[in-house]
């Protein structure tokens, strides 16, 4: 019976470690998270872990209504130049992404 308890404890420790590693990776930039996921089996992350709720917690921001949006830069449609959000401060800006690919 002790071996069953040891197996259960070992699995719980491995699950907790996996949860912590994946959650930490989810809190990184999308590029770094993509690099991490390149080496992780998707079935393990999205099947064995509560990945959707982890993702929502990891990516939850601290902005409130009326706060200034964080600055970011995006390439233009032709990908020859880039547009920075701060260049349009004071104007109404709408982002539209029918097909997002980075």
C-alpha positions as CSV (number, residue, x, y, z in Angstrom):
1,X,0.0,0.0,0.0
2,X,2.9,2.4,0.6
3,X,4.0,2.0,-3.0
4,X,0.6,3.2,-4.2
5,X,0.9,6.3,-2.0
6,X,4.4,6.9,-3.2
7,X,3.2,6.7,-6.8
8,X,0.3,9.1,-6.1
9,X,2.6,11.6,-4.4
10,X,5.2,11.3,-7.3
11,X,2.4,12.0,-9.9
12,X,1.1,14.9,-7.9
13,X,4.5,16.4,-7.7
14,X,5.1,16.0,-11.4
15,X,1.7,17.4,-12.2
16,X,2.3,20.5,-10.0
17,X,5.8,21.0,-11.6
18,X,4.3,20.8,-15.1
19,X,1.5,23.2,-14.1
20,X,4.1,25.7,-12.7
21,X,6.4,25.4,-15.8
22,X,3.5,25.9,-18.3
23,X,1.9,28.7,-16.3
24,X,5.3,30.5,-16.1
25,X,5.7,30.1,-19.9
26,X,2.2,31.4,-20.5
27,X,3.1,34.6,-18.6
28,X,6.0,35.3,-21.1
29,X,5.7,37.2,-24.3
30,X,3.8,35.4,-27.1
31,X,7.0,34.8,-29.0
32,X,8.7,33.1,-26.0
33,X,5.6,31.1,-25.2
34,X,5.6,29.9,-28.9
35,X,9.2,28.9,-28.5
36,X,8.3,26.9,-25.4
37,X,5.3,25.2,-27.0
38,X,7.4,24.1,-29.9
39,X,8.9,21.5,-27.6
40,X,5.9,20.6,-25.6
41,X,3.3,18.0,-26.7
42,X,0.1,19.9,-27.2
43,X,-2.0,17.0,-25.9
44,X,0.0,17.2,-22.6
45,X,-0.6,21.0,-22.2
46,X,-4.1,21.3,-23.5
47,X,-5.4,17.9,-22.5
48,X,-3.8,17.1,-19.1
49,X,-3.8,20.6,-17.7
50,X,-6.7,23.1,-17.3
51,X,-5.0,25.2,-19.9
52,X,-7.8,27.5,-20.8
53,X,-8.3,28.8,-17.3
54,X,-4.5,28.9,-16.9
55,X,-4.2,31.0,-20.1
56,X,-6.9,33.4,-18.9
57,X,-5.2,33.9,-15.5
58,X,-1.7,34.2,-17.0
59,X,-2.8,36.8,-19.7
60,X,-5.1,38.8,-17.4
61,X,-4.1,42.4,-17.5
62,X,-4.4,45.1,-15.0
63,X,-6.0,47.7,-17.2
64,X,-9.3,49.3,-16.2
65,X,-11.7,51.3,-18.2
66,X,-10.2,54.7,-18.9
67,X,-6.5,53.5,-18.5
68,X,-4.1,54.2,-21.3
69,X,-3.4,51.2,-23.5
70,X,0.1,49.8,-23.4
71,X,2.3,50.8,-26.3
72,X,3.0,48.3,-29.0
73,X,4.2,48.2,-32.6
74,X,2.6,46.2,-35.4
75,X,3.7,45.7,-39.0
76,X,1.6,47.3,-41.7
77,X,-0.4,45.2,-44.1
78,X,2.4,45.3,-46.7
79,X,4.9,44.5,-44.0
80,X,7.3,47.2,-45.3
81,X,6.8,49.5,-42.3
82,X,5.6,49.4,-38.8
83,X,3.0,51.4,-36.9
84,X,3.4,52.3,-33.2
85,X,0.3,52.9,-31.1
86,X,1.8,55.8,-29.2
87,X,2.1,57.7,-32.6
88,X,-1.7,58.0,-32.5
89,X,-2.1,59.1,-28.9
90,X,-5.3,61.2,-28.5
91,X,-7.0,59.7,-31.6
92,X,-9.5,56.9,-31.6
93,X,-7.8,53.7,-32.8
94,X,-9.5,50.5,-33.9
95,X,-7.6,47.3,-34.4
96,X,-9.0,44.8,-36.8
97,X,-7.5,41.3,-37.3
98,X,-9.3,39.0,-39.7
99,X,-6.3,36.7,-40.0
100,X,-3.5,37.2,-37.5
101,X,-0.2,35.7,-38.2
102,X,3.1,36.6,-36.6
